[in-house]
Amino acid sequence: MATGYKNNKSFTKGIRFPHELIEKIDEQSQKENTNFSAWVISACREKLAKLDKK
């Protein structure tokens, strides 16, 4: 289970990303007119959906 701050719909979990990955995600999220968190959540959901199909 996630650790950190909690509300009724989500948790805050601190994770570490390599600097170069952060920069690439920031660039792409700006191109898609979204924010970092939304971009990462979307990417995680896509990965989980692919795993569920296997």
mmCIF file as gemmi writes it, N, C-alpha and C atoms, coordinates in Angstrom:
data_model
loop_
_atom_site.group_PDB
_atom_site.id
_atom_site.type_symbol
_atom_site.label_atom_id
_atom_site.label_alt_id
_atom_site.label_comp_id
_atom_site.label_asym_id
_atom_site.label_entity_id
_atom_site.label_seq_id
_atom_site.pdbx_PDB_ins_code
_atom_site.Cartn_x
_atom_site.Cartn_y
_atom_site.Cartn_z
_atom_site.occupancy
_atom_site.B_iso_or_equiv
_atom_site.pdbx_formal_charge
_atom_site.auth_seq_id
_atom_site.auth_asym_id
_atom_site.pdbx_PDB_model_num
ATOM 1 N N . MET Axp A 1 ? 0.84 -1.167 0 1 0 ? 1 A 1
ATOM 2 C CA . MET Axp A 1 ? 0 0 0 1 0 ? 1 A 1
ATOM 3 C C . MET Axp A 1 ? 0.892 1.239 0 1 0 ? 1 A 1
ATOM 4 N N . ALA Axp A 2 ? 0.409 2.303 -0.601 1 0 ? 2 A 1
ATOM 5 C CA . ALA Axp A 2 ? 1.162 3.543 -0.665 1 0 ? 2 A 1
ATOM 6 C C . ALA Axp A 2 ? 1.321 4.144 0.722 1 0 ? 2 A 1
ATOM 7 N N . THR Axp A 3 ? 2.374 4.892 0.87 1 0 ? 3 A 1
ATOM 8 C CA . THR Axp A 3 ? 2.585 5.616 2.113 1 0 ? 3 A 1
ATOM 9 C C . THR Axp A 3 ? 2.516 7.102 1.823 1 0 ? 3 A 1
ATOM 10 N N . GLY Axp A 4 ? 2.336 7.889 2.828 1 0 ? 4 A 1
ATOM 11 C CA . GLY Axp A 4 ? 2.323 9.331 2.633 1 0 ? 4 A 1
ATOM 12 C C . GLY Axp A 4 ? 0.963 9.916 2.945 1 0 ? 4 A 1
ATOM 13 N N . TYR Axp A 5 ? 0.711 11.103 2.39 1 0 ? 5 A 1
ATOM 14 C CA . TYR Axp A 5 ? -0.545 11.79 2.647 1 0 ? 5 A 1
ATOM 15 C C . TYR Axp A 5 ? -1.689 11.101 1.928 1 0 ? 5 A 1
ATOM 16 N N . LYS Axp A 6 ? -2.869 11.148 2.518 1 0 ? 6 A 1
ATOM 17 C CA . LYS Axp A 6 ? -4.018 10.422 1.989 1 0 ? 6 A 1
ATOM 18 C C . LYS Axp A 6 ? -5.257 11.304 2.049 1 0 ? 6 A 1
ATOM 19 N N . ASN Axp A 7 ? -6.076 11.221 1.002 1 0 ? 7 A 1
ATOM 20 C CA . ASN Axp A 7 ? -7.418 11.785 1.051 1 0 ? 7 A 1
ATOM 21 C C . ASN Axp A 7 ? -8.372 10.685 0.598 1 0 ? 7 A 1
ATOM 22 N N . ASN Axp A 8 ? -9.607 11.007 0.32 1 0 ? 8 A 1
ATOM 23 C CA . ASN Axp A 8 ? -10.575 9.973 -0.048 1 0 ? 8 A 1
ATOM 24 C C . ASN Axp A 8 ? -10.313 9.324 -1.4 1 0 ? 8 A 1
ATOM 25 N N . LYS Axp A 9 ? -9.581 10.001 -2.286 1 0 ? 9 A 1
ATOM 26 C CA . LYS Axp A 9 ? -9.409 9.495 -3.643 1 0 ? 9 A 1
ATOM 27 C C . LYS Axp A 9 ? -7.977 9.14 -4.02 1 0 ? 9 A 1
ATOM 28 N N . SER Axp A 10 ? -6.998 9.564 -3.246 1 0 ? 10 A 1
ATOM 29 C CA . SER Axp A 10 ? -5.615 9.308 -3.665 1 0 ? 10 A 1
ATOM 30 C C . SER Axp A 10 ? -4.654 9.335 -2.486 1 0 ? 10 A 1
ATOM 31 N N . PHE Axp A 11 ? -3.451 8.855 -2.749 1 0 ? 11 A 1
ATOM 32 C CA . PHE Axp A 11 ? -2.336 8.914 -1.818 1 0 ? 11 A 1
ATOM 33 C C . PHE Axp A 11 ? -1.229 9.734 -2.452 1 0 ? 11 A 1
ATOM 34 N N . THR Axp A 12 ? -0.383 10.327 -1.639 1 0 ? 12 A 1
ATOM 35 C CA . THR Axp A 12 ? 0.836 10.946 -2.125 1 0 ? 12 A 1
ATOM 36 C C . THR Axp A 12 ? 1.979 10.018 -1.757 1 0 ? 12 A 1
ATOM 37 N N . LYS Axp A 13 ? 2.735 9.611 -2.756 1 0 ? 13 A 1
ATOM 38 C CA . LYS Axp A 13 ? 3.845 8.69 -2.548 1 0 ? 13 A 1
ATOM 39 C C . LYS Axp A 13 ? 5.079 9.324 -3.175 1 0 ? 13 A 1
ATOM 40 N N . GLY Axp A 14 ? 6.126 9.475 -2.397 1 0 ? 14 A 1
ATOM 41 C CA . GLY Axp A 14 ? 7.362 10.043 -2.921 1 0 ? 14 A 1
ATOM 42 C C . GLY Axp A 14 ? 8.167 8.984 -3.65 1 0 ? 14 A 1
ATOM 43 N N . ILE Axp A 15 ? 8.494 9.252 -4.91 1 0 ? 15 A 1
ATOM 44 C CA . ILE Axp A 15 ? 9.332 8.335 -5.675 1 0 ? 15 A 1
ATOM 45 C C . ILE Axp A 15 ? 10.462 9.124 -6.32 1 0 ? 15 A 1
ATOM 46 N N . ARG Axp A 16 ? 11.528 8.441 -6.651 1 0 ? 16 A 1
ATOM 47 C CA . ARG Axp A 16 ? 12.676 9.093 -7.282 1 0 ? 16 A 1
ATOM 48 C C . ARG Axp A 16 ? 12.728 8.744 -8.763 1 0 ? 16 A 1
ATOM 49 N N . PHE Axp A 17 ? 13.002 9.745 -9.581 1 0 ? 17 A 1
ATOM 50 C CA . PHE Axp A 17 ? 13.187 9.576 -11.014 1 0 ? 17 A 1
ATOM 51 C C . PHE Axp A 17 ? 14.575 10.084 -11.377 1 0 ? 17 A 1
ATOM 52 N N . PRO Axp A 18 ? 15.248 9.457 -12.339 1 0 ? 18 A 1
ATOM 53 C CA . PRO Axp A 18 ? 16.5 10.028 -12.843 1 0 ? 18 A 1
ATOM 54 C C . PRO Axp A 18 ? 16.225 11.407 -13.463 1 0 ? 18 A 1
ATOM 55 N N . HIS Axp A 19 ? 17.184 12.31 -13.346 1 0 ? 19 A 1
ATOM 56 C CA . HIS Axp A 19 ? 17.012 13.678 -13.851 1 0 ? 19 A 1
ATOM 57 C C . HIS Axp A 19 ? 16.633 13.696 -15.327 1 0 ? 19 A 1
ATOM 58 N N . GLU Axp A 20 ? 17.293 12.869 -16.136 1 0 ? 20 A 1
ATOM 59 C CA . GLU Axp A 20 ? 17.018 12.881 -17.573 1 0 ? 20 A 1
ATOM 60 C C . GLU Axp A 20 ? 15.589 12.426 -17.874 1 0 ? 20 A 1
ATOM 61 N N . LEU Axp A 21 ? 15.061 11.507 -17.085 1 0 ? 21 A 1
ATOM 62 C CA . LEU Axp A 21 ? 13.689 11.057 -17.278 1 0 ? 21 A 1
ATOM 63 C C . LEU Axp A 21 ? 12.699 12.161 -16.912 1 0 ? 21 A 1
ATOM 64 N N . ILE Axp A 22 ? 12.973 12.867 -15.826 1 0 ? 22 A 1
ATOM 65 C CA . ILE Axp A 22 ? 12.128 14.001 -15.422 1 0 ? 22 A 1
ATOM 66 C C . ILE Axp A 22 ? 12.067 15.041 -16.545 1 0 ? 22 A 1
ATOM 67 N N . GLU Axp A 23 ? 13.214 15.348 -17.12 1 0 ? 23 A 1
ATOM 68 C CA . GLU Axp A 23 ? 13.259 16.345 -18.184 1 0 ? 23 A 1
ATOM 69 C C . GLU Axp A 23 ? 12.436 15.903 -19.387 1 0 ? 23 A 1
ATOM 70 N N . LYS Axp A 24 ? 12.556 14.625 -19.768 1 0 ? 24 A 1
ATOM 71 C CA . LYS Axp A 24 ? 11.803 14.122 -20.919 1 0 ? 24 A 1
ATOM 72 C C . LYS Axp A 24 ? 10.301 14.109 -20.644 1 0 ? 24 A 1
ATOM 73 N N . ILE Axp A 25 ? 9.914 13.716 -19.446 1 0 ? 25 A 1
ATOM 74 C CA . ILE Axp A 25 ? 8.495 13.713 -19.087 1 0 ? 25 A 1
ATOM 75 C C . ILE Axp A 25 ? 7.955 15.138 -19.069 1 0 ? 25 A 1
ATOM 76 N N . ASP Axp A 26 ? 8.715 16.07 -18.499 1 0 ? 26 A 1
ATOM 77 C CA . ASP Axp A 26 ? 8.285 17.478 -18.474 1 0 ? 26 A 1
ATOM 78 C C . ASP Axp A 26 ? 8.088 18.014 -19.89 1 0 ? 26 A 1
ATOM 79 N N . GLU Axp A 27 ? 9.043 17.721 -20.786 1 0 ? 27 A 1
ATOM 80 C CA . GLU Axp A 27 ? 8.931 18.183 -22.167 1 0 ? 27 A 1
ATOM 81 C C . GLU Axp A 27 ? 7.687 17.62 -22.837 1 0 ? 27 A 1
ATOM 82 N N . GLN Axp A 28 ? 7.469 16.317 -22.68 1 0 ? 28 A 1
ATOM 83 C CA . GLN Axp A 28 ? 6.328 15.677 -23.32 1 0 ? 28 A 1
ATOM 84 C C . GLN Axp A 28 ? 5.006 16.145 -22.722 1 0 ? 28 A 1
ATOM 85 N N . SER Axp A 29 ? 4.964 16.299 -21.414 1 0 ? 29 A 1
ATOM 86 C CA . SER Axp A 29 ? 3.708 16.738 -20.79 1 0 ? 29 A 1
ATOM 87 C C . SER Axp A 29 ? 3.35 18.159 -21.223 1 0 ? 29 A 1
ATOM 88 N N . GLN Axp A 30 ? 4.356 19.003 -21.444 1 0 ? 30 A 1
ATOM 89 C CA . GLN Axp A 30 ? 4.078 20.352 -21.937 1 0 ? 30 A 1
ATOM 90 C C . GLN Axp A 30 ? 3.531 20.304 -23.363 1 0 ? 30 A 1
ATOM 91 N N . LYS Axp A 31 ? 4.089 19.398 -24.196 1 0 ? 31 A 1
ATOM 92 C CA . LYS Axp A 31 ? 3.591 19.252 -25.566 1 0 ? 31 A 1
ATOM 93 C C . LYS Axp A 31 ? 2.142 18.794 -25.571 1 0 ? 31 A 1
ATOM 94 N N . GLU Axp A 32 ? 1.78 17.952 -24.6 1 0 ? 32 A 1
ATOM 95 C CA . GLU Axp A 32 ? 0.427 17.417 -24.515 1 0 ? 32 A 1
ATOM 96 C C . GLU Axp A 32 ? -0.491 18.309 -23.686 1 0 ? 32 A 1
ATOM 97 N N . ASN Axp A 33 ? 0.036 19.445 -23.225 1 0 ? 33 A 1
ATOM 98 C CA . ASN Axp A 33 ? -0.731 20.412 -22.434 1 0 ? 33 A 1
ATOM 99 C C . ASN Axp A 33 ? -1.362 19.767 -21.196 1 0 ? 33 A 1
ATOM 100 N N . THR Axp A 34 ? -0.536 19.006 -20.468 1 0 ? 34 A 1
ATOM 101 C CA . THR Axp A 34 ? -0.97 18.378 -19.226 1 0 ? 34 A 1
ATOM 102 C C . THR Axp A 34 ? 0.108 18.61 -18.177 1 0 ? 34 A 1
ATOM 103 N N . ASN Axp A 35 ? -0.092 18.109 -16.974 1 0 ? 35 A 1
ATOM 104 C CA . ASN Axp A 35 ? 0.942 18.281 -15.96 1 0 ? 35 A 1
ATOM 105 C C . ASN Axp A 35 ? 1.682 16.968 -15.724 1 0 ? 35 A 1
ATOM 106 N N . PHE Axp A 36 ? 2.767 17.051 -14.981 1 0 ? 36 A 1
ATOM 107 C CA . PHE Axp A 36 ? 3.636 15.902 -14.732 1 0 ? 36 A 1
ATOM 108 C C . PHE Axp A 36 ? 2.866 14.744 -14.122 1 0 ? 36 A 1
ATOM 109 N N . SER Axp A 37 ? 2.1 15.005 -13.07 1 0 ? 37 A 1
ATOM 110 C CA . SER Axp A 37 ? 1.372 13.937 -12.377 1 0 ? 37 A 1
ATOM 111 C C . SER Axp A 37 ? 0.381 13.237 -13.304 1 0 ? 37 A 1
ATOM 112 N N . ALA Axp A 38 ? -0.372 14.008 -14.064 1 0 ? 38 A 1
ATOM 113 C CA . ALA Axp A 38 ? -1.349 13.421 -14.982 1 0 ? 38 A 1
ATOM 114 C C . ALA Axp A 38 ? -0.653 12.558 -16.028 1 0 ? 38 A 1
ATOM 115 N N . TRP Axp A 39 ? 0.494 13.007 -16.518 1 0 ? 39 A 1
ATOM 116 C CA . TRP Axp A 39 ? 1.236 12.254 -17.523 1 0 ? 39 A 1
ATOM 117 C C . TRP Axp A 39 ? 1.733 10.933 -16.951 1 0 ? 39 A 1
ATOM 118 N N . VAL Axp A 40 ? 2.29 10.963 -15.754 1 0 ? 40 A 1
ATOM 119 C CA . VAL Axp A 40 ? 2.81 9.75 -15.116 1 0 ? 40 A 1
ATOM 120 C C . VAL Axp A 40 ? 1.667 8.783 -14.795 1 0 ? 40 A 1
ATOM 121 N N . ILE Axp A 41 ? 0.549 9.292 -14.284 1 0 ? 41 A 1
ATOM 122 C CA . ILE Axp A 41 ? -0.598 8.437 -13.979 1 0 ? 41 A 1
ATOM 123 C C . ILE Axp A 41 ? -1.097 7.753 -15.247 1 0 ? 41 A 1
ATOM 124 N N . SER Axp A 42 ? -1.189 8.501 -16.338 1 0 ? 42 A 1
ATOM 125 C CA . SER Axp A 42 ? -1.626 7.93 -17.607 1 0 ? 42 A 1
ATOM 126 C C . SER Axp A 42 ? -0.665 6.831 -18.078 1 0 ? 42 A 1
ATOM 127 N N . ALA Axp A 43 ? 0.625 7.083 -17.982 1 0 ? 43 A 1
ATOM 128 C CA . ALA Axp A 43 ? 1.622 6.096 -18.397 1 0 ? 43 A 1
ATOM 129 C C . ALA Axp A 43 ? 1.529 4.829 -17.557 1 0 ? 43 A 1
ATOM 130 N N . CYS Axp A 44 ? 1.307 4.974 -16.268 1 0 ? 44 A 1
ATOM 131 C CA . CYS Axp A 44 ? 1.171 3.813 -15.378 1 0 ? 44 A 1
ATOM 132 C C . CYS Axp A 44 ? -0.084 3.021 -15.717 1 0 ? 44 A 1
ATOM 133 N N . ARG Axp A 45 ? -1.17 3.709 -15.994 1 0 ? 45 A 1
ATOM 134 C CA . ARG Axp A 45 ? -2.413 3.017 -16.365 1 0 ? 45 A 1
ATOM 135 C C . ARG Axp A 45 ? -2.24 2.238 -17.663 1 0 ? 45 A 1
ATOM 136 N N . GLU Axp A 46 ? -1.542 2.835 -18.643 1 0 ? 46 A 1
ATOM 137 C CA . GLU Axp A 46 ? -1.282 2.144 -19.906 1 0 ? 46 A 1
ATOM 138 C C . GLU Axp A 46 ? -0.451 0.886 -19.675 1 0 ? 46 A 1
ATOM 139 N N . LYS Axp A 47 ? 0.558 0.984 -18.857 1 0 ? 47 A 1
ATOM 140 C CA . LYS Axp A 47 ? 1.41 -0.172 -18.554 1 0 ? 47 A 1
ATOM 141 C C . LYS Axp A 47 ? 0.601 -1.267 -17.871 1 0 ? 47 A 1
ATOM 142 N N . LEU Axp A 48 ? -0.217 -0.908 -16.888 1 0 ? 48 A 1
ATOM 143 C CA . LEU Axp A 48 ? -1.043 -1.889 -16.199 1 0 ? 48 A 1
ATOM 144 C C . LEU Axp A 48 ? -2.049 -2.55 -17.141 1 0 ? 48 A 1
ATOM 145 N N . ALA Axp A 49 ? -2.624 -1.779 -18.052 1 0 ? 49 A 1
ATOM 146 C CA . ALA Axp A 49 ? -3.58 -2.333 -19.031 1 0 ? 49 A 1
ATOM 147 C C . ALA Axp A 49 ? -2.878 -3.359 -19.922 1 0 ? 49 A 1
ATOM 148 N N . LYS Axp A 50 ? -1.657 -3.068 -20.347 1 0 ? 50 A 1
ATOM 149 C CA . LYS Axp A 50 ? -0.897 -4.012 -21.169 1 0 ? 50 A 1
ATOM 150 C C . LYS Axp A 50 ? -0.613 -5.289 -20.392 1 0 ? 50 A 1
ATOM 151 N N . LEU Axp A 51 ? -0.276 -5.168 -19.13 1 0 ? 51 A 1
ATOM 152 C CA . LEU Axp A 51 ? 0.005 -6.343 -18.315 1 0 ? 51 A 1
ATOM 153 C C . LEU Axp A 51 ? -1.248 -7.18 -18.113 1 0 ? 51 A 1
ATOM 154 N N . ASP Axp A 52 ? -2.397 -6.532 -17.964 1 0 ? 52 A 1
ATOM 155 C CA . ASP Axp A 52 ? -3.665 -7.246 -17.779 1 0 ? 52 A 1
ATOM 156 C C . ASP Axp A 52 ? -4.047 -8.047 -19.022 1 0 ? 52 A 1
ATOM 157 N N . LYS Axp A 53 ? -3.629 -7.58 -20.202 1 0 ? 53 A 1
ATOM 158 C CA . LYS Axp A 53 ? -3.958 -8.27 -21.45 1 0 ? 53 A 1
ATOM 159 C C . LYS Axp A 53 ? -3.16 -9.557 -21.628 1 0 ? 53 A 1
ATOM 160 N N . LYS Axp A 54 ? -2.038 -9.662 -20.95 1 0 ? 54 A 1
ATOM 161 C CA . LYS Axp A 54 ? -1.173 -10.857 -21.1 1 0 ? 54 A 1
ATOM 162 C C . LYS Axp A 54 ? -1.742 -12.046 -20.421 1 0 ? 54 A 1
